[in-house]
Each structure stands twice: as structure tokens, then as C-alpha cells.
Amino acid sequence: MVTVDGDACVVERRLAAGRLRCPGCPGRLAGWGHARPRVIRGEHGIGWRLRPRRSRCAGCGVTHVLLPVSCLLRRADGVAVIWAALAGKAAGLGHRPAARLVGRPESAVRDWLARFASRAELIRGVFTVWLCALDADPPPLPPAGSAVADAVAAITAAAAAAGRRWAGRLAGLSPGELASSVSAGALLAPGFTTEWINTSPFWAGGLPGREGVRSKINSLLPCSGDCR
């Protein structure tokens, strides 16, 4: 699974230009059909039809689904909806008021919150590292009151750092979309471990180096030039 920009035209241009890298080798990805279509529920219950692009690595031959950062793996609701529920939990809401906030069934929201809480410390650590990789002098992250709130704060700070570093080019990147990108869409997937994240050859010792950050951000930039 490779996370990409939500604009299909941008994804096609990147595939044609060989600017999407395989997560398992140094090869470049090329178009290879599409995955099965599905409907994603967005904010206010408005859904849209998604037919993810498939790609094939010119080097190793492995195929990958290109998942827009507006989605998460195995979730029928969009990132904006799920992130609103997570932010509500970080602010002190339980699963019932959080479900009312986003207009989704209590059972679904309870599952999102439980999954996120079960890996909150790991998520906080990963995005704190990303924050430091994106900002040489990041603002401190004081305790936010709970493990979930700490993790949400770390993601939010990393997204803000990316926006500052590439101002005008990542202005629309939300914390939820960054979380989707960094986790390869697996933020709430079963069996989440650091292996879901550390699949790039640019990662060293399980931590994102400068090139690892560039590689991820370049897959999201809406313009033709690479980030520097």
C-alpha cells in the first residue's frame, strides 16, 4: 500500500513521470490498472466513489494500491471524519458524544477510538520523530492530559511543521492526512506495528531521516517540483 495525493490527475502525472517510488526497493512505480471501487463516507454523510489506482514497480515487479491520503486502510469513512472523532476524544469526549459529533454509529466510533488508544504511545513517538525531522527547532510538546491527546498533539504539530517548511505547497495537508501518509493508510488497521511505517529504504534504524521525510512529502506535493 502506498499513500498518494487525493487528486487523481496529480497521481497520474507522477506515475507517468516516474516520481512515485516503490516502498520495498529503489524502483519506480508505473500504472497497473485499478483496485475494486468502493464508496467512502465523508463529512456530513456525503459519500464519494473511490476506485484506487494500482501500480507496479519497474524494479521488483510488486504491485501496490495507491491509496489517497483522504482515506485509511479498511475504513469506509474518510480521514476527515475519523480525525474529527479522534480530536474529540483528545479534547475529553467519550465515544458517544464523539459519535454524535461526526454523525457516525457509536460502535464504529468506539472501535476507532479503541484502536487509536491501543497504539497511542507508539504513534506519539513516531510523529515526535517526524516533527524533529521537519523542524530543526520544534516547539515543545507538553503533556496534553492523556495518551490519546499526546498522540493527537504530536500529529498536529508534525503537520504544522510540514506546512511551515513548505508553505504554500502543503497548505491543505491536514493532520489526519499526514497520519494516513506516514502510516501508509494503516493508522487504525489490525496488527499495527512500526513495520507498517518503516518500509522505505530511506529509513534508518526505524527512524525517518531527511530523505525519508522528503520521499513521503514529495508524494503529496501538488506541484511538479520536489521538496528540498
C-alpha positions as CSV (number, residue, x, y, z in Angstrom):
1,M,0.0,0.0,0.0
2,V,1.3,3.4,-1.0
3,T,-0.4,6.7,0.1
4,V,-0.7,9.4,-2.5
5,D,-2.3,12.8,-3.2
6,G,-6.1,12.8,-3.3
7,D,-6.1,14.3,-6.8
8,A,-6.2,11.5,-9.4
9,C,-4.7,13.8,-12.1
10,V,-1.7,14.6,-9.9
11,V,-1.2,10.9,-9.3
12,E,-1.3,10.1,-13.0
13,R,1.2,12.7,-13.7
14,R,3.5,11.4,-11.1
15,L,3.2,7.8,-12.3
16,A,3.9,9.0,-15.9
17,A,7.0,10.9,-14.8
18,G,8.3,8.0,-12.6
19,R,8.1,10.1,-9.5
20,L,6.5,7.6,-7.2
21,R,8.9,5.2,-5.5
22,C,8.3,1.6,-4.5
23,P,8.2,1.1,-0.7
24,G,10.2,-2.1,-1.0
25,C,13.0,-1.3,-3.4
26,P,14.6,1.7,-5.2
27,G,12.4,1.1,-8.2
28,R,9.8,3.5,-9.7
29,L,6.1,2.8,-9.9
30,A,4.1,2.7,-13.1
31,G,0.3,2.5,-13.6
32,W,-1.1,-1.0,-13.5
33,G,-4.9,-0.8,-13.6
34,H,-7.2,-0.1,-10.7
35,A,-8.4,-1.8,-7.5
36,R,-12.1,-2.5,-6.9
37,P,-14.3,0.5,-6.4
38,R,-15.9,1.4,-3.1
39,V,-17.8,4.2,-1.5
40,I,-16.1,6.4,1.1
41,R,-18.3,8.3,3.6
42,G,-17.2,11.9,4.1
43,E,-18.3,14.7,6.3
44,H,-22.0,15.3,6.8
45,G,-22.7,11.8,5.5
46,I,-21.8,12.7,1.9
47,G,-20.1,9.8,0.2
48,W,-17.9,9.6,-2.9
49,R,-16.9,6.7,-5.2
50,L,-13.3,5.7,-5.0
51,R,-11.5,3.4,-7.4
52,P,-7.9,3.4,-6.2
53,R,-5.2,3.3,-8.8
54,R,-2.9,0.2,-8.8
55,S,0.8,0.4,-9.7
56,R,3.6,-2.0,-10.5
57,C,7.3,-1.5,-9.6
58,A,9.6,-1.4,-12.6
59,G,12.3,-2.9,-10.4
60,C,10.9,-5.7,-8.3
61,G,7.6,-6.2,-10.1
62,V,5.5,-6.0,-6.9
63,T,2.1,-4.3,-7.3
64,H,0.8,-1.7,-4.9
65,V,-2.6,0.0,-4.4
66,L,-2.3,3.8,-4.4
67,L,-4.5,4.9,-1.5
68,P,-5.4,8.6,-1.3
69,V,-4.4,10.3,2.0
70,S,-8.1,11.2,2.4
71,C,-8.7,7.5,3.3
72,L,-7.5,4.8,5.7
73,L,-7.0,1.2,5.0
74,R,-10.1,-1.0,5.7
75,R,-12.2,2.0,6.7
76,A,-15.4,3.1,5.0
77,D,-15.2,6.6,6.5
78,G,-12.9,9.3,5.2
79,V,-9.9,10.6,7.2
80,A,-11.7,13.9,7.9
81,V,-14.5,12.1,9.8
82,I,-12.2,9.8,11.7
83,W,-9.8,12.6,12.6
84,A,-12.7,14.7,14.0
85,A,-13.6,11.8,16.3
86,L,-10.0,11.4,17.4
87,A,-9.7,15.1,18.1
88,G,-12.9,15.0,20.1
89,K,-11.5,12.2,22.2
90,A,-8.3,14.1,22.7
91,A,-10.5,17.0,24.0
92,G,-12.2,14.8,26.5
93,L,-15.2,13.4,24.7
94,G,-16.3,9.8,25.2
95,H,-17.3,7.6,22.2
96,R,-21.0,8.5,22.4
97,P,-20.6,12.3,22.2
98,A,-17.8,11.8,19.6
99,A,-20.2,9.7,17.5
100,R,-22.8,12.4,17.7
101,L,-20.2,15.0,16.7
102,V,-19.3,13.2,13.5
103,G,-22.7,11.6,12.8
104,R,-21.5,8.0,12.8
105,P,-22.7,4.9,14.7
106,E,-21.4,4.6,18.2
107,S,-20.0,1.1,17.5
108,A,-17.8,2.4,14.7
109,V,-16.5,5.4,16.6
110,R,-15.8,3.2,19.7
111,D,-13.7,1.0,17.5
112,W,-11.7,3.9,16.0
113,L,-11.0,5.3,19.5
114,A,-10.1,2.0,21.0
115,R,-7.7,1.1,18.1
116,F,-6.0,4.5,18.3
117,A,-5.7,4.4,22.1
118,S,-4.1,0.9,22.0
119,R,-1.2,2.3,19.9
120,A,-1.2,5.9,21.1
121,E,2.2,5.8,22.7
122,L,3.8,4.3,19.5
123,I,2.0,6.9,17.4
124,R,3.2,9.8,19.6
125,G,6.8,8.6,19.4
126,V,6.7,8.2,15.6
127,F,5.2,11.6,15.0
128,T,7.5,13.3,17.5
129,V,10.4,11.9,15.4
130,W,8.8,13.3,12.3
131,L,8.3,16.7,14.0
132,C,12.0,16.8,14.8
133,A,12.9,15.8,11.2
134,L,10.7,18.5,9.8
135,D,11.7,21.3,12.2
136,A,15.2,21.7,13.5
137,D,13.9,23.7,16.5
138,P,10.3,22.3,17.1
139,P,8.1,23.8,19.7
140,P,7.9,21.7,22.9
141,L,5.0,19.3,23.3
142,P,3.8,19.5,26.9
143,P,1.7,16.7,28.3
144,A,-1.9,17.0,26.8
145,G,-3.7,15.1,29.6
146,S,-3.9,11.6,28.1
147,A,-2.0,9.2,25.8
148,V,-4.6,9.8,23.0
149,A,-4.3,13.6,23.4
150,D,-0.5,13.4,23.4
151,A,-0.6,11.4,20.2
152,V,-3.1,13.8,18.5
153,A,-0.9,16.7,19.6
154,A,2.2,15.1,18.1
155,I,0.5,14.5,14.7
156,T,-0.9,18.0,14.7
157,A,2.5,19.5,15.4
158,A,4.1,17.5,12.7
159,A,1.5,18.6,10.2
160,A,2.1,22.2,11.2
161,A,5.8,21.8,10.8
162,A,5.4,20.3,7.3
163,G,3.1,23.3,6.4
164,R,5.7,25.8,7.7
165,R,8.6,24.1,5.8
166,W,6.8,24.0,2.5
167,A,4.5,27.0,2.9
168,G,2.0,27.4,0.1
169,R,2.7,23.9,-1.2
170,L,1.3,21.8,1.7
171,A,-1.2,24.4,3.0
172,G,-4.1,22.0,2.7
173,L,-2.4,19.0,4.3
174,S,-4.4,18.2,7.5
175,P,-3.1,16.3,10.5
176,G,-5.3,13.3,9.6
177,E,-3.9,13.2,6.0
178,L,-0.4,13.3,7.3
179,A,-1.2,10.5,9.7
180,S,-2.6,8.5,6.8
181,S,0.5,9.1,4.7
182,V,3.1,8.3,7.3
183,S,1.2,5.1,8.4
184,A,0.7,4.1,4.7
185,G,-3.1,4.2,5.5
186,A,-2.7,1.7,8.4
187,L,-3.2,4.1,11.3
188,L,-6.2,2.1,12.5
189,A,-5.5,-1.2,10.8
190,P,-5.3,-4.5,12.7
191,G,-1.8,-5.6,13.8
192,F,-0.3,-2.1,13.5
193,T,3.4,-2.0,14.3
194,T,6.4,0.1,13.3
195,E,6.8,-2.3,10.3
196,W,3.8,-0.7,8.8
197,I,5.7,2.6,8.8
198,N,9.3,1.7,8.2
199,T,9.0,0.2,4.7
200,S,11.2,2.8,2.9
201,P,14.9,2.2,2.2
202,F,15.4,5.8,3.3
203,W,14.5,4.9,6.9
204,A,17.4,4.3,9.2
205,G,17.1,2.3,12.4
206,G,13.3,2.7,12.4
207,L,13.5,6.5,12.3
208,P,12.8,8.8,9.3
209,G,15.8,10.6,8.1
210,R,15.7,13.7,6.0
211,E,15.4,11.7,2.7
212,G,12.6,9.6,4.2
213,V,10.7,12.8,5.0
214,R,11.3,14.2,1.5
215,S,10.2,11.0,-0.1
216,K,6.9,11.0,1.8
217,I,6.2,14.7,1.3
218,N,7.1,14.5,-2.4
219,S,4.3,12.0,-2.8
220,L,1.8,14.7,-1.6
221,L,3.1,17.9,-3.1
222,P,0.6,19.2,-5.6
223,C,3.2,20.7,-7.9
224,S,5.9,19.4,-10.3
225,G,9.0,20.2,-8.2
226,D,10.4,18.1,-5.4
227,C,10.7,19.5,-1.9
228,R,14.1,20.5,-0.6
